[in-house]
Structure formats: structure tokens, C-alpha cells
Amino acid sequence: QSYPRARPVRTDERIVVVAQSVRENPRISTRHRAQQLNTSRTSLRRILHKDLGLFA
């Protein structure tokens, strides 16, 4: 039995949503922002670091 791969979370749409969220309020913690955007903290950190070049 084979299992399907997990859907990627780092889509272009998700990256734009995260970037907009950071622009609107850069002081929100990653934990709170992940909760707001309905994504995991790990996925959010990957987007912030790898795609947006931020250190979180």
C-alpha cells in the first residue's frame, strides 16, 4: 500500500498571504501568526526564512 505525498504548503498564494500579513503587522509572533493564517509554525518559519529572506 502506498501513501500519497503530503500537499505542499509553500505555494505562491500562501507566500503572498504571509508576506502581506508581515507587512501589515511585523510585530506578531510566529506562533500567533501561524494560528491566524491556519498553518503550522514550521511551515510559517520555512516561508519566512526560505521564501521571504527573514529570520524568525
Phi and psi in radians as a Rosetta constraint file:
Dihedral C 1 N 2 CA 2 C 2 CIRCULARHARMONIC -1.868 0.35
Dihedral N 2 CA 2 C 2 N 3 CIRCULARHARMONIC 2.598 0.35
Dihedral C 2 N 3 CA 3 C 3 CIRCULARHARMONIC -1.870 0.35
Dihedral N 3 CA 3 C 3 N 4 CIRCULARHARMONIC 2.439 0.35
Dihedral C 3 N 4 CA 4 C 4 CIRCULARHARMONIC -1.212 0.35
Dihedral N 4 CA 4 C 4 N 5 CIRCULARHARMONIC 2.616 0.35
Dihedral C 4 N 5 CA 5 C 5 CIRCULARHARMONIC -1.193 0.35
Dihedral N 5 CA 5 C 5 N 6 CIRCULARHARMONIC 2.650 0.35
Dihedral C 5 N 6 CA 6 C 6 CIRCULARHARMONIC -1.186 0.35
Dihedral N 6 CA 6 C 6 N 7 CIRCULARHARMONIC 2.558 0.35
Dihedral C 6 N 7 CA 7 C 7 CIRCULARHARMONIC -1.217 0.35
Dihedral N 7 CA 7 C 7 N 8 CIRCULARHARMONIC 2.425 0.35
Dihedral C 7 N 8 CA 8 C 8 CIRCULARHARMONIC -1.211 0.35
Dihedral N 8 CA 8 C 8 N 9 CIRCULARHARMONIC 2.443 0.35
Dihedral C 8 N 9 CA 9 C 9 CIRCULARHARMONIC -1.687 0.35
Dihedral N 9 CA 9 C 9 N 10 CIRCULARHARMONIC -0.437 0.35
Dihedral C 9 N 10 CA 10 C 10 CIRCULARHARMONIC -1.466 0.35
Dihedral N 10 CA 10 C 10 N 11 CIRCULARHARMONIC 1.078 0.35
Dihedral C 10 N 11 CA 11 C 11 CIRCULARHARMONIC -1.486 0.35
Dihedral N 11 CA 11 C 11 N 12 CIRCULARHARMONIC 2.854 0.35
Dihedral C 11 N 12 CA 12 C 12 CIRCULARHARMONIC -1.029 0.35
Dihedral N 12 CA 12 C 12 N 13 CIRCULARHARMONIC -0.706 0.35
Dihedral C 12 N 13 CA 13 C 13 CIRCULARHARMONIC -1.088 0.35
Dihedral N 13 CA 13 C 13 N 14 CIRCULARHARMONIC -0.778 0.35
Dihedral C 13 N 14 CA 14 C 14 CIRCULARHARMONIC -1.137 0.35
Dihedral N 14 CA 14 C 14 N 15 CIRCULARHARMONIC -0.677 0.35
Dihedral C 14 N 15 CA 15 C 15 CIRCULARHARMONIC -1.101 0.35
Dihedral N 15 CA 15 C 15 N 16 CIRCULARHARMONIC -0.731 0.35
Dihedral C 15 N 16 CA 16 C 16 CIRCULARHARMONIC -1.112 0.35
Dihedral N 16 CA 16 C 16 N 17 CIRCULARHARMONIC -0.733 0.35
Dihedral C 16 N 17 CA 17 C 17 CIRCULARHARMONIC -1.095 0.35
Dihedral N 17 CA 17 C 17 N 18 CIRCULARHARMONIC -0.762 0.35
Dihedral C 17 N 18 CA 18 C 18 CIRCULARHARMONIC -1.140 0.35
Dihedral N 18 CA 18 C 18 N 19 CIRCULARHARMONIC -0.773 0.35
Dihedral C 18 N 19 CA 19 C 19 CIRCULARHARMONIC -1.055 0.35
Dihedral N 19 CA 19 C 19 N 20 CIRCULARHARMONIC -0.735 0.35
Dihedral C 19 N 20 CA 20 C 20 CIRCULARHARMONIC -1.137 0.35
Dihedral N 20 CA 20 C 20 N 21 CIRCULARHARMONIC -0.711 0.35
Dihedral C 20 N 21 CA 21 C 21 CIRCULARHARMONIC -1.084 0.35
Dihedral N 21 CA 21 C 21 N 22 CIRCULARHARMONIC -0.724 0.35
Dihedral C 21 N 22 CA 22 C 22 CIRCULARHARMONIC -1.172 0.35
Dihedral N 22 CA 22 C 22 N 23 CIRCULARHARMONIC -0.708 0.35
Dihedral C 22 N 23 CA 23 C 23 CIRCULARHARMONIC -1.089 0.35
Dihedral N 23 CA 23 C 23 N 24 CIRCULARHARMONIC -0.730 0.35
Dihedral C 23 N 24 CA 24 C 24 CIRCULARHARMONIC -1.160 0.35
Dihedral N 24 CA 24 C 24 N 25 CIRCULARHARMONIC -0.745 0.35
Dihedral C 24 N 25 CA 25 C 25 CIRCULARHARMONIC -2.618 0.35
Dihedral N 25 CA 25 C 25 N 26 CIRCULARHARMONIC 1.596 0.35
Dihedral C 25 N 26 CA 26 C 26 CIRCULARHARMONIC -1.263 0.35
Dihedral N 26 CA 26 C 26 N 27 CIRCULARHARMONIC -0.158 0.35
Dihedral C 26 N 27 CA 27 C 27 CIRCULARHARMONIC -1.580 0.35
Dihedral N 27 CA 27 C 27 N 28 CIRCULARHARMONIC -0.043 0.35
Dihedral C 27 N 28 CA 28 C 28 CIRCULARHARMONIC -1.268 0.35
Dihedral N 28 CA 28 C 28 N 29 CIRCULARHARMONIC 2.428 0.35
Dihedral C 28 N 29 CA 29 C 29 CIRCULARHARMONIC -1.206 0.35
Dihedral N 29 CA 29 C 29 N 30 CIRCULARHARMONIC 2.751 0.35
Dihedral C 29 N 30 CA 30 C 30 CIRCULARHARMONIC -1.120 0.35
Dihedral N 30 CA 30 C 30 N 31 CIRCULARHARMONIC -0.601 0.35
Dihedral C 30 N 31 CA 31 C 31 CIRCULARHARMONIC -1.101 0.35
Dihedral N 31 CA 31 C 31 N 32 CIRCULARHARMONIC -0.829 0.35
Dihedral C 31 N 32 CA 32 C 32 CIRCULARHARMONIC -1.203 0.35
Dihedral N 32 CA 32 C 32 N 33 CIRCULARHARMONIC -0.722 0.35
Dihedral C 32 N 33 CA 33 C 33 CIRCULARHARMONIC -1.117 0.35
Dihedral N 33 CA 33 C 33 N 34 CIRCULARHARMONIC -0.724 0.35
Dihedral C 33 N 34 CA 34 C 34 CIRCULARHARMONIC -1.064 0.35
Dihedral N 34 CA 34 C 34 N 35 CIRCULARHARMONIC -0.705 0.35
Dihedral C 34 N 35 CA 35 C 35 CIRCULARHARMONIC -1.138 0.35
Dihedral N 35 CA 35 C 35 N 36 CIRCULARHARMONIC -0.755 0.35
Dihedral C 35 N 36 CA 36 C 36 CIRCULARHARMONIC -1.065 0.35
Dihedral N 36 CA 36 C 36 N 37 CIRCULARHARMONIC -0.736 0.35
Dihedral C 36 N 37 CA 37 C 37 CIRCULARHARMONIC -1.575 0.35
Dihedral N 37 CA 37 C 37 N 38 CIRCULARHARMONIC 0.032 0.35
Dihedral C 37 N 38 CA 38 C 38 CIRCULARHARMONIC 0.990 0.35
Dihedral N 38 CA 38 C 38 N 39 CIRCULARHARMONIC 0.898 0.35
Dihedral C 38 N 39 CA 39 C 39 CIRCULARHARMONIC -2.450 0.35
Dihedral N 39 CA 39 C 39 N 40 CIRCULARHARMONIC 2.905 0.35
Dihedral C 39 N 40 CA 40 C 40 CIRCULARHARMONIC -1.356 0.35
Dihedral N 40 CA 40 C 40 N 41 CIRCULARHARMONIC 2.725 0.35
Dihedral C 40 N 41 CA 41 C 41 CIRCULARHARMONIC -1.096 0.35
Dihedral N 41 CA 41 C 41 N 42 CIRCULARHARMONIC -0.635 0.35
Dihedral C 41 N 42 CA 42 C 42 CIRCULARHARMONIC -1.135 0.35
Dihedral N 42 CA 42 C 42 N 43 CIRCULARHARMONIC -0.793 0.35
Dihedral C 42 N 43 CA 43 C 43 CIRCULARHARMONIC -1.101 0.35
Dihedral N 43 CA 43 C 43 N 44 CIRCULARHARMONIC -0.712 0.35
Dihedral C 43 N 44 CA 44 C 44 CIRCULARHARMONIC -1.085 0.35
Dihedral N 44 CA 44 C 44 N 45 CIRCULARHARMONIC -0.779 0.35
Dihedral C 44 N 45 CA 45 C 45 CIRCULARHARMONIC -1.100 0.35
Dihedral N 45 CA 45 C 45 N 46 CIRCULARHARMONIC -0.679 0.35
Dihedral C 45 N 46 CA 46 C 46 CIRCULARHARMONIC -1.097 0.35
Dihedral N 46 CA 46 C 46 N 47 CIRCULARHARMONIC -0.759 0.35
Dihedral C 46 N 47 CA 47 C 47 CIRCULARHARMONIC -1.115 0.35
Dihedral N 47 CA 47 C 47 N 48 CIRCULARHARMONIC -0.816 0.35
Dihedral C 47 N 48 CA 48 C 48 CIRCULARHARMONIC -1.048 0.35
Dihedral N 48 CA 48 C 48 N 49 CIRCULARHARMONIC -0.759 0.35
Dihedral C 48 N 49 CA 49 C 49 CIRCULARHARMONIC -1.437 0.35
Dihedral N 49 CA 49 C 49 N 50 CIRCULARHARMONIC -0.949 0.35
Dihedral C 49 N 50 CA 50 C 50 CIRCULARHARMONIC -1.355 0.35
Dihedral N 50 CA 50 C 50 N 51 CIRCULARHARMONIC -0.635 0.35
Dihedral C 50 N 51 CA 51 C 51 CIRCULARHARMONIC -1.702 0.35
Dihedral N 51 CA 51 C 51 N 52 CIRCULARHARMONIC -0.623 0.35
Dihedral C 51 N 52 CA 52 C 52 CIRCULARHARMONIC -1.803 0.35
Dihedral N 52 CA 52 C 52 N 53 CIRCULARHARMONIC -0.127 0.35
Dihedral C 52 N 53 CA 53 C 53 CIRCULARHARMONIC 1.211 0.35
Dihedral N 53 CA 53 C 53 N 54 CIRCULARHARMONIC 0.428 0.35
Dihedral C 53 N 54 CA 54 C 54 CIRCULARHARMONIC -1.747 0.35
Dihedral N 54 CA 54 C 54 N 55 CIRCULARHARMONIC 2.773 0.35
Dihedral C 54 N 55 CA 55 C 55 CIRCULARHARMONIC -1.890 0.35
Dihedral N 55 CA 55 C 55 N 56 CIRCULARHARMONIC 2.039 0.35
